[in-house]
Amino acid sequence: MPPRRRASDKRWVKVVGWVACLTLAGSLTYTFIRALTQGPQDVDPVFFAMQTVASTLFLVYSVRLRNGIFIAANTVAVLNAVGTLAVALMARR
């Protein structure tokens, strides 16, 4: 009897994972670039915090899956979040 497939092996789960990964990474990258060019005053702190937590959790999950592309994308997303926070802190000075 062949082993049962995990839920993460199903095609639709993979598609949702790719969409979530790329959306989070793209959104945090956009937020960072926008904070650099237009200032951080328009960044919604609640939404930004939720995105950052989601991307960090996704990074941990990606490491567990050993998915190099997800790891790279979420590392970039988390670094963009850190960059956005640095820009916000520098703007307060």
C-alpha positions as CSV (number, residue, x, y, z in Angstrom):
1,M,0.0,0.0,0.0
2,P,1.5,3.4,-1.0
3,P,1.9,6.0,1.7
4,R,-0.8,8.6,2.1
5,R,-0.1,11.9,0.6
6,R,0.2,14.8,3.0
7,A,-2.1,17.8,2.5
8,S,0.9,19.9,1.6
9,D,1.6,17.6,-1.4
10,K,-1.7,18.4,-3.0
11,R,-1.5,20.7,-6.0
12,W,-4.1,23.3,-4.8
13,V,-2.2,23.6,-1.5
14,K,1.0,24.3,-3.4
15,V,-0.7,26.9,-5.5
16,V,-2.1,28.7,-2.4
17,G,1.4,28.5,-0.8
18,W,3.0,30.1,-3.9
19,V,0.4,32.9,-4.1
20,A,0.7,33.6,-0.3
21,C,4.5,33.6,-0.4
22,L,4.7,35.9,-3.4
23,T,2.0,38.2,-2.2
24,L,3.5,38.7,1.2
25,A,7.0,39.2,-0.2
26,G,5.7,41.6,-2.9
27,S,3.6,43.6,-0.4
28,L,6.4,44.0,2.1
29,T,8.8,45.0,-0.7
30,Y,6.3,47.6,-2.0
31,T,5.9,48.9,1.6
32,F,9.6,49.2,2.0
33,I,10.2,51.0,-1.3
34,R,7.2,53.3,-0.6
35,A,8.5,54.2,2.8
36,L,11.9,55.0,1.3
37,T,10.5,57.2,-1.4
38,Q,7.5,58.8,0.2
39,G,8.2,58.4,3.9
40,P,6.8,56.0,6.4
41,Q,3.9,58.1,7.6
42,D,1.3,56.3,5.4
43,V,2.2,52.8,6.6
44,D,-0.7,51.2,8.5
45,P,0.9,49.8,11.6
46,V,-1.6,47.1,12.3
47,F,-1.6,45.8,8.7
48,F,2.2,46.0,8.6
49,A,2.5,44.1,11.8
50,M,0.2,41.4,10.6
51,Q,2.1,41.0,7.3
52,T,5.4,40.9,9.2
53,V,4.2,38.2,11.6
54,A,2.6,36.2,8.7
55,S,5.8,36.4,6.7
56,T,8.0,35.4,9.7
57,L,5.7,32.4,10.4
58,F,5.8,31.5,6.7
59,L,9.6,31.7,6.8
60,V,9.8,29.2,9.7
61,Y,7.4,26.9,7.8
62,S,9.5,27.2,4.7
63,V,12.7,26.3,6.6
64,R,10.8,23.2,7.9
65,L,9.8,22.3,4.4
66,R,13.3,23.0,3.1
67,N,11.8,25.0,0.2
68,G,14.6,27.2,-1.0
69,I,12.5,29.6,-3.0
70,F,10.0,30.1,-0.2
71,I,13.0,30.6,2.2
72,A,14.5,33.2,-0.1
73,A,11.3,35.1,-0.7
74,N,10.3,35.2,2.9
75,T,13.8,36.2,4.0
76,V,13.6,39.1,1.6
77,A,10.1,40.0,2.9
78,V,11.3,40.0,6.6
79,L,14.3,42.0,5.7
80,N,12.1,44.5,3.9
81,A,10.0,44.7,7.1
82,V,13.1,45.4,9.1
83,G,14.1,48.1,6.6
84,T,10.7,49.7,6.8
85,L,11.0,49.8,10.6
86,A,14.5,51.4,10.2
87,V,13.2,54.0,7.9
88,A,10.3,54.8,10.3
89,L,12.8,55.1,13.2
90,M,15.1,57.4,11.2
91,A,12.2,59.6,10.2
92,R,11.3,60.2,13.9
93,R,14.6,61.8,14.5
